[in-house]
Amino acid sequence: MTTSPYPIEAPQLNTLTNIKHGFFTRVGGVSTGIYAGLNAGLGSDDNRNAVVENRQRMATWLGVPSDQLASPYQVHSADAVITDVAWSNERPKVDGLVTNTPGLALGIVTADCGPVLFANENAGVIGACHAGWKGALHGVLENTIEKMEALGAKRSSTIAILGPTISKLNYEVGPGFPEPFLARSSDCKAFFSPSNKSEHHMFDLTGYIVDRLNSAGVHAGAVERCTYAEEENFFSYRRTTHRNEPDYGRQLSAIALKNGGT
């Protein structure tokens, strides 16, 4: 592993002059073993000093002090909050963050779920959310957008980019899983296809998230990279589960408003 982060950047966000963002991979960190590389998971059992160092490196890349990288205590909820500070102690149990504070970075961690970064350059508002199947189904995407609206960001000029997520090819779900999606809309059947196991399906989480974002009225896009398939680049909860490993690392996706940018 190299000694400095090399995150994936979305072209749609790179066109914004006052925004710095990155979908960080596991490349460029100091963690070892099953956490090898740039593990950002404060909730993992990795060496705490290693995680702190990894997060410091990512904050530096984003151009903010390490104490200005705000990340929540993620609980697979649909809840989002507006913040103008990073939390030094107890973090809010939410899955979406929004700010209009320059110099503050918003970060969420994932290991197969969907990391979504939002930006509205006109209003000077950014957001980040953790969209697993449960959060996406119950509205974390829309709730994050609504918090951005509360700070003056219009949907029609908001960009939302989904980062690396487990792909449909590797996301098998069991009996009954599609039912709450189909209860919401019969159109959701497009995101499920039969698997090789009876009554099981392959779920297109990426397609589902992007569809929800487009339906919400923002300009949506996706980084088409699979966290399960690319072991050298990404941590994966499902891969860890299949191997019966005791824990797993998490990659960070983060966005910041540059100081002085409007």
N, C-alpha and C positions, 0 to 999 in steps of 0.2 A: 504494500500500500504506500502511496506517495505521502509526503508530509504536509501537503496543503490541499484544502478542499477544491473540488472542481465540479461545481453544481451544474445541473441542466438549466438552461434559460429558455423561456418561451419567447419567440419572436414578437408575438403580439404585445407582450409587456416590455420588451426591450425598446420599443418605439417611444415609450413614455419617459420624458427627460427627468422627471422628479421621483422616479421609482427605482428601487434596487430590489431584486428578487432572486431567489434561487431554489430549485428543487434539488437539495443536496443528496448525494449518493452515500455509499459507505466508504468512498475513497477519500483519504486525506486525514485520517484520525489516528489516535494512539491506543485505542482499545485492542484487546487481544482475545484469542480463543473464539468462542461462538459469537462474540461481540466485535470481532476484528474489524478495525477501521473506525469510521466516524459515527459511532453510536451516540445518539442524542437523547436516549431514553432515561430521564430522571427516575422513572418508575421501574427500570430494569434492575437486575441484580449485579450489573457491571460495577467495577471499581468506581466509586463516586468521583475521585479525582480525575480519572480518565474521561468521564462524561463531562465534567466541568471544563476540562481542557478542550475537548471536542467542541463544546458549545462556544467557548471563547474563540476558537478558530473560525467558526461560522459567523459569529457576530462581527469579527474583524473583517471578514470577506464582505459582509453586508454594510460595513462602514459605520457600525454603532458600537458603543461600549457593551461589554458582556452583561452588565446589569440593566441594559435597555433592550433585551430580547425577551419579550413577553410570550409565555406559552401557558396554556391552561392545564388543569387536571382533567384529562379527557375521560368521558364516561359514556360515550355512544349516545348522547342525548341530542335533542333538536335545539338546544339553548345556545344563544349567542349574546355577547355583551359588548358594550362600548367601553374602551379603556383609554386612559392617557398616561398610564404607568405600567411598568413591569413589576411583578410581585416578587418580593425577596423571601417571603415565608409561605403562608398558605395561599395556594392558587385557587381561583374559582373553578368549580366543577361544571364546566361548559365545554362546548365543542366548536364554537365560533367566536372570533374576535374581530373587532372593528375599531379603527382609530383615525383621527385627522391630526395627530401629533407628530410633527417632524422629528426625526432622530430616534423614533421608537420603532422597533421591528416586531412584527407579529409572526409567531411560529407555531406550527403544529407538527406532531410526530405521527408517523404511520409505519405499518409493516404489512401491507396489502390493501388496507382501506384507501379511500380516495382523498388526497390532499388538494384542496382548492384554494387558489390565491385570487383575490379580487383587487381591482384598481379602478378608480375614477379620477383621472388626471384633472378634469375641469374643477371638481369639487375639492380635490386634495384629500381624498378619502381612500383608505385601503382596508382589506379584510382578509381573513384566512379561516378556513374551517376544515374540520375532520369529518369526512363523509364516508362512514362505513354503510353497510346496507341499512342498518337500523336508523341511523341519523338521517340518511338521504330519504328514506321512506317517510319519516315523521316530520321532515321539514327543516333540517338544519341549514340547507342551502338558501331557502326562501327567508328564513329568519335572519341569516347573516346579511342578505340583501336589504331586508327591512331596516336593520340597524344602520346600514350605510345610507339609506334614504333619510333616516332621522338626522344625519349629519349633512344632508344636502346633496347627496349623490343620486342623480337620475339613472334609472335602469338602462335607458336607451344609450347612455354613454359609459356604461360600466363594462369592463372586461373581466371575464372569469375563466381561469385556466386550471384544468384538472391535471395534476402531476402523475407520476408513475403509480400504477395501481395494478392489482392482480387482474390478469386478462381472463376473458371468457373461456379460453382454452384450458385454463388451470383452476377454474372456480366452480367446482361441483357442489351442488346443494341437495339436501335430502327431501323426502316426501313432505308435502305441506308447505314448503318454503315459499313457493310462488303465490300462495293464496292471498296474503295481505296486499301484495302488489296488484293482483288481478281484481281484488275487491275495490281498490282505489280507482283503477282504470283497466278496462279490458285490453287497451292498447299495450299494456305492459307485457303481454304474451310475446311481443317481439323480442324481449330481452332474455327469453328462456328457450333453450333447445334441449331435446332429450340427450341424456348421457348414456353410457354403456350399461349403467346399473338400472334395474327396474325402479320406476317411480322417482328416479333422480333426474336432475337437470343441470345444465351448464348455464351459469348466470353471467350476463354481460353488465357488470357493475359500471364499467366505463361508459357504455352507451346509455345506461339508465341515468347516471349523474349528468351527463351532457344534455340529455333530453330534458331533464328537470330544469337545468340552468336556462336552456333556450326557451322553455315554456314560461319561465319567470321573467323573460324580457331582457336578459343581458346578452352580451356578445360572448358566446362560449367557445372554448376550444379545449384540446386535450393533448398531452404529451403521451404518445402511444408507446409506452414502455411497460413491461410486465415485471412486477416485483418478484413473483414466484420463479420465473424462468431465468432471470439474470442474477445468479447468486453472487457473482463477483462485484455487482453494483448495488444490490439492494438486500435489505433484511426482509424476511417474510415469515409471518406468523404461521401460515399454513405449511410452509416447507419445514419449519421447526417442528410442528405437530406431527407431520408425516415421519419425521426422523426420531421422534420421541426425545428430543433435546429438552433440557430443563428450562430454558429461557431463550430470549431472542433480543436482538438490537432493534432500534427504531431509527429511521431516517427523518431528518427535519426538512420541512418546506417552509420558507419564510419570505416576508416582504416588508420593505421599509420605505417610509417617506424620507427623502433626503432633506437635511437641514437647509432651510432657505428656499426649498422648491415649492412652487405653487402652480 
